[in-house]
Amino acid sequence: MPPKRDYYEVLGVSRDADTDDIERAYRKLARQFHPDRNIGDKEAENKFKEVTEAHEVLVDETKRDRYDRYGHAGLEGIDPGFGQAGSFADIVNDLFGAFMGGPGGRGGRRGPQRGNDLRMPLDIDLLEAARGTKRQVKVRRFEVCLECAGSGSKNNKRATCSRCRGRGEFTQRQGFFELRQTCPACHGAGTVIAEPCTGCGGAGRVQVERTVSVTVPPGADTGLRLLVGSEGDAGEPGGPRGDLELVVRVAEHKLFKREGTDLFIVGFPITFSQAALGSTLEVPTLSGRVKLAIPPGTQTGTEFRIRGEGVPELRINRQGAAVENTRRGDLRVSVVVETPAHLTKRQEELLRELAEIEHKQVSPHRKSFLDKIKDLFTSPETDAAR
């Protein structure tokens, strides 16, 4: 484990900084690194915990005095209560409410808390992404315990908190300010559970698996975020449920490659005779097969575009919902002329006959190439050498 950094360095303040300076520095860094604004960023999450830990020590007069005298070792054995991240809105209310003494500050008793938002991937295939689909997704989330109705207490019995003596908070003086801090034992309630519920162990919630229905709109692509409201964790105590966010991941297809709304088939094989004489081919699409005309003289790498056989264009309105759209991308097919590896006797005879004809009637391009070879061996330098 790496050594802890100096708390003043973490917040970017001097050692003689007052409480106002520390609070301002903390508010700025907490907003920057809060997990709600840096989803999936482990480094930002660690920095948020580090900033929160530094703030909790430096705004507490007793802890700060011990830290200034003895460093990190002076805080050993103290319950810090670091790094508990609520929603981004919660932290803003908490920071500004601490100075106002209102219900949003540290001095306010804890009211209903909104449940956590849940995020998870949703894997679909290319056909589902193009056509749209409905999925049943299994989600593990917290639900209100039915045995105690979310109270966490057996028979709904509670006792006065011995740590704060029922006040739900502690009062601290910081210079000219008087700050109130929520009691960490009872979370501001003033009472604690006398006998925990056997169903949830006193938590008031239990983790269960639920099945949630979600609709994937046509044209979905990797990275699309689908929000399913009120399908996250249950709030506590009695707070509203959080949301469920599904991040779409479209699996690669064996035949089609996708770029935006266009689909690509790379290396569609055609025979030598089809390339030379022209042909009509059947090409697979997401909706079936279509006919594609190959003109005479087609070369390897030639790309053909089939209009409207790509993926629908996804459009999202201001409310974040997908809207119907008839525009589609194209299917682009590049061909490769295959050289036959195994010939029948008749095929070999025909190709040898073709080769004889080509030697008698050389194409301009080939004649130019052969002339260059001939010039190389009949140059003045070659004649002089003879």
C-alpha positions in Angstrom: 0.0 0.0 0.0 1.5 3.4 -1.0 2.2 5.8 1.9 -0.4 8.4 2.6 0.2 11.9 1.3 0.2 15.0 3.5 -3.4 16.2 4.0 -2.5 19.8 3.4 -0.9 18.8 0.1 -3.9 16.7 -0.9 -6.2 19.8 -0.5 -3.6 22.2 -1.9 -3.7 24.5 1.2 -1.0 25.9 3.5 -0.6 24.5 7.1 -1.9 27.7 8.6 -5.1 27.7 6.4 -8.3 28.5 8.2 -11.5 26.5 8.0 -12.9 28.6 5.2 -9.9 27.9 3.0 -10.1 24.2 3.7 -13.8 24.1 2.9 -13.3 26.0 -0.4 -10.5 23.7 -1.5 -12.5 20.6 -0.5 -15.7 21.8 -2.4 -13.7 22.3 -5.6 -11.9 19.0 -5.5 -14.9 17.0 -4.3 -16.9 18.3 -7.3 -14.0 17.5 -9.6 -13.4 13.9 -8.4 -16.9 12.8 -7.2 -17.8 9.3 -8.5 -21.1 10.5 -9.9 -19.2 12.7 -12.3 -16.4 10.1 -13.1 -18.3 6.9 -13.6 -16.0 3.9 -13.9 -12.8 6.0 -13.2 -11.0 4.2 -10.4 -8.3 6.9 -10.2 -10.9 9.6 -9.7 -12.6 7.5 -7.1 -9.4 7.0 -5.1 -8.7 10.8 -5.3 -12.2 11.5 -4.0 -11.6 9.3 -1.0 -8.2 10.9 -0.4 -9.7 14.4 -0.5 -12.6 13.4 1.7 -10.2 11.9 4.3 -8.0 15.0 4.3 -11.1 17.3 4.8 -12.5 15.2 7.6 -9.3 15.5 9.6 -8.5 19.2 8.9 -12.0 20.6 9.7 -12.0 18.7 13.0 -10.1 20.8 15.6 -9.1 17.8 17.7 -8.0 15.6 14.8 -6.2 18.4 13.1 -4.2 19.2 16.3 -3.2 15.6 16.7 -2.3 15.4 13.0 -0.2 18.5 13.2 1.7 17.1 16.2 2.1 13.5 15.3 1.2 13.1 11.6 -0.8 10.2 10.3 0.3 8.0 13.3 -1.5 10.4 15.6 -4.9 9.4 14.1 -4.5 5.7 14.5 -7.4 4.2 16.5 -9.8 7.0 15.6 -12.9 6.1 13.7 -12.6 8.4 10.6 -15.7 7.7 8.7 -13.9 8.6 5.4 -15.0 8.3 1.8 -18.7 7.7 2.1 -19.9 9.1 -1.2 -23.6 10.0 -1.7 -25.0 11.4 -4.9 -23.4 14.5 -6.4 -26.4 16.6 -5.3 -26.0 15.3 -1.8 -22.5 16.4 -1.5 -23.3 19.9 -2.7 -26.1 20.2 -0.2 -23.9 18.9 2.5 -21.1 21.3 1.8 -23.2 24.5 1.6 -25.7 23.4 4.2 -23.0 23.0 6.9 -22.6 26.8 7.2 -26.3 27.5 7.2 -27.4 25.0 9.8 -30.2 23.9 7.6 -31.5 20.4 7.0 -29.2 19.8 4.2 -26.1 20.4 6.3 -24.2 18.1 8.7 -26.3 19.3 11.6 -29.6 18.1 10.0 -31.1 14.8 10.9 -30.9 12.2 8.2 -34.1 12.0 6.2 -35.1 9.6 3.4 -32.2 8.9 1.1 -32.6 8.1 -2.6 -31.4 4.7 -3.6 -28.2 4.2 -5.6 -28.2 4.1 -9.4 -27.1 0.9 -10.9 -25.1 0.5 -14.1 -24.5 -2.7 -16.0 -23.6 -3.8 -19.6 -26.2 -5.1 -22.0 -24.8 -7.4 -24.7 -26.7 -7.7 -28.0 -25.8 -8.9 -31.5 -25.8 -6.9 -34.7 -29.2 -8.0 -35.9 -30.8 -6.9 -32.6 -29.0 -3.6 -32.8 -30.3 -3.0 -36.3 -33.9 -4.1 -35.8 -34.3 -3.2 -32.1 -35.2 -5.7 -29.5 -36.8 -6.2 -26.1 -34.7 -7.9 -23.4 -35.4 -9.3 -20.0 -32.4 -8.3 -17.8 -31.6 -9.9 -14.4 -30.5 -7.2 -11.9 -29.2 -7.7 -8.4 -30.3 -4.8 -6.3 -31.4 -3.8 -2.8 -35.0 -4.1 -1.8 -36.8 -3.1 1.4 -36.8 -5.9 3.9 -40.3 -7.3 4.2 -39.8 -8.6 7.7 -39.2 -5.2 9.2 -40.7 -3.0 6.5 -37.3 -1.3 6.1 -36.8 -0.2 9.7 -34.0 -2.7 10.4 -35.4 -3.3 13.8 -37.1 -6.4 15.2 -40.5 -5.5 16.5 -39.7 -1.9 15.5 -37.9 -1.2 18.8 -35.3 1.5 19.1 -33.1 2.9 21.9 -31.6 6.4 22.5 -28.1 6.7 20.9 -25.5 6.6 23.7 -22.9 8.4 21.7 -24.8 11.6 21.0 -27.4 11.1 23.8 -30.3 11.4 21.4 -29.3 14.7 19.9 -28.3 13.2 16.6 -25.3 15.6 16.2 -22.2 17.0 17.6 -21.3 20.7 17.8 -17.8 22.0 17.1 -16.3 25.4 17.0 -13.9 26.3 14.2 -12.6 29.8 14.7 -15.6 32.2 14.4 -17.9 29.4 13.1 -19.9 26.8 14.9 -20.2 23.6 12.9 -22.6 20.8 13.5 -21.7 17.3 12.6 -24.1 14.4 12.2 -23.5 11.6 14.7 -21.8 8.7 12.9 -23.4 6.1 15.2 -27.1 7.0 14.6 -26.7 9.0 11.4 -28.6 11.9 12.9 -31.6 9.9 14.0 -30.9 10.2 17.7 -31.9 6.6 18.2 -30.4 3.2 17.3 -31.8 -0.2 16.7 -32.4 -2.0 20.0 -32.6 -5.5 18.4 -31.7 -6.0 14.7 -34.1 -7.6 12.3 -33.1 -11.2 11.6 -34.1 -10.9 8.0 -31.7 -8.1 7.1 -29.4 -7.9 10.1 -30.5 -4.4 10.9 -29.8 -2.9 7.4 -33.4 -2.5 6.5 -32.7 -3.8 3.0 -31.8 -7.1 1.4 -30.2 -7.9 -1.9 -32.3 -9.8 -4.3 -32.4 -10.6 -8.0 -35.1 -9.1 -10.1 -36.0 -9.3 -13.8 -36.3 -5.9 -15.6 -37.7 -5.4 -19.1 -35.8 -3.0 -21.4 -36.4 -1.9 -25.0 -33.4 -1.4 -27.3 -34.3 1.0 -30.2 -33.4 0.2 -33.8 -29.9 1.6 -34.7 -28.4 1.1 -31.3 -24.6 1.0 -31.2 -21.9 0.2 -28.7 -21.8 2.9 -25.9 -25.5 3.7 -26.1 -26.9 4.3 -22.6 -30.4 3.2 -21.8 -32.0 4.6 -18.6 -34.7 2.6 -16.9 -36.2 4.8 -14.3 -36.8 3.6 -10.7 -35.2 0.2 -11.2 -32.1 0.7 -9.1 -31.6 0.2 -5.4 -34.4 1.0 -2.9 -33.9 4.1 -0.9 -33.5 4.3 2.9 -35.3 4.9 5.1 -38.3 5.0 2.7 -36.5 7.1 0.1 -37.2 6.8 -3.6 -35.6 4.1 -5.7 -32.6 4.8 -7.9 -32.4 4.3 -11.6 -30.9 1.5 -13.7 -28.5 2.4 -16.6 -27.7 -0.1 -19.2 -24.7 0.4 -21.5 -25.1 -1.3 -24.8 -22.3 -3.5 -26.2 -22.8 -4.8 -29.8 -21.0 -8.0 -30.6 -18.9 -8.3 -33.7 -20.5 -10.1 -36.7 -18.8 -12.9 -38.6 -19.7 -11.4 -42.0 -20.6 -7.7 -41.6 -18.4 -4.9 -40.3 -20.1 -1.8 -39.1 -19.1 1.9 -39.4 -21.9 4.2 -38.2 -24.9 3.3 -40.2 -23.0 1.6 -43.0 -22.3 -2.1 -43.2 -19.4 -3.6 -45.1 -18.7 -7.0 -46.6 -15.0 -7.3 -47.3 -13.6 -9.9 -49.7 -16.8 -11.2 -51.2 -15.5 -14.0 -53.6 -16.3 -14.1 -57.3 -14.9 -16.4 -59.9 -12.6 -15.5 -62.7 -15.3 -16.0 -65.3 -17.8 -13.8 -63.3 -15.3 -11.0 -63.1 -14.3 -11.2 -66.7 -17.8 -11.7 -68.3 -20.0 -10.0 -65.7 -22.6 -11.7 -63.6 -25.6 -11.1 -61.2 -24.9 -12.3 -57.7 -27.1 -12.7 -54.6 -25.6 -10.8 -51.6 -26.7 -11.4 -48.0 -28.1 -8.5 -46.0 -29.5 -8.2 -42.5 -33.0 -8.6 -43.9 -32.4 -11.4 -46.5 -30.7 -11.3 -49.9 -30.5 -8.8 -52.7 -29.2 -9.1 -56.3 -26.0 -7.3 -57.2 -24.9 -6.8 -60.9 -21.2 -7.3 -61.5 -20.1 -5.6 -64.7 -17.6 -7.3 -67.1 -13.9 -6.7 -66.3 -14.4 -6.3 -62.5 -11.2 -6.3 -60.6 -10.3 -7.4 -57.1 -11.0 -4.7 -54.5 -13.9 -3.1 -56.5 -16.5 -1.8 -54.1 -20.2 -1.8 -54.8 -22.8 0.2 -52.8 -26.3 -1.2 -52.1 -28.5 1.7 -50.9 -30.6 1.4 -47.8 -29.3 -2.0 -46.7 -27.3 -0.8 -43.7 -28.4 0.1 -40.2 -31.2 2.5 -39.3 -30.1 6.0 -38.1 -30.8 6.4 -34.4 -32.3 9.7 -33.4 -32.9 10.8 -29.8 -35.3 13.6 -28.8 -34.7 16.2 -26.1 -36.4 13.9 -23.5 -33.8 11.3 -24.2 -36.1 8.9 -26.0 -35.6 7.3 -29.4 -37.8 8.5 -32.2 -38.8 6.7 -35.3 -36.6 7.3 -38.3 -36.7 5.7 -41.8 -33.2 6.7 -42.9 -30.8 3.8 -43.2 -27.2 3.4 -44.1 -25.8 1.5 -47.1 -24.3 -2.0 -47.6 -20.9 -1.7 -49.2 -19.5 -4.9 -50.8 -15.9 -5.2 -52.0 -15.1 -8.2 -54.2 -12.1 -10.5 -54.6 -11.5 -12.5 -57.7 -10.6 -16.1 -56.8 -8.0 -18.0 -58.7 -9.1 -21.6 -59.1 -6.8 -24.0 -57.2 -8.1 -27.2 -58.7 -9.1 -27.5 -62.4 -11.0 -30.2 -64.3 -9.3 -31.4 -67.5 -11.8 -29.4 -69.6 -11.2 -26.2 -67.6 -7.5 -26.6 -68.0 -7.9 -27.0 -71.8 -10.0 -23.8 -72.0 -7.5 -21.8 -70.0 -4.6 -23.0 -72.1 -6.5 -22.0 -75.2 -7.1 -18.6 -73.6 -3.4 -18.3 -72.8 -2.5 -19.0 -76.5 -5.0 -16.3 -77.6 -3.6 -13.8 -75.2 -0.1 -14.4 -76.6 -1.3 -13.6 -80.1 -3.5 -10.7 -79.1 -1.7 -9.0 -76.3 -3.5 -6.3 -74.5 -2.0 -2.7 -74.7 -1.2 -2.8 -71.0 0.7 -6.1 -71.3 2.4 -5.1 -74.5 3.7 -2.0 -72.8 5.1 -4.1 -69.9 6.7 -6.6 -72.4 8.2 -3.7 -74.4 9.8 -2.4 -71.2 11.4 -5.8 -70.6 12.6 -6.0 -74.2 14.1 -2.5 -74.0 16.0 -3.5 -70.9 17.8 -6.3 -72.7 18.4 -4.3 -75.9 19.8 -1.1 -74.3 23.0 0.5 -75.7 24.9 -0.7 -72.5 23.8 -4.2 -73.3 25.0 -4.0 -76.9 28.3 -2.5 -75.8 28.9 -5.4 -73.4 28.5 -7.8 -76.3 
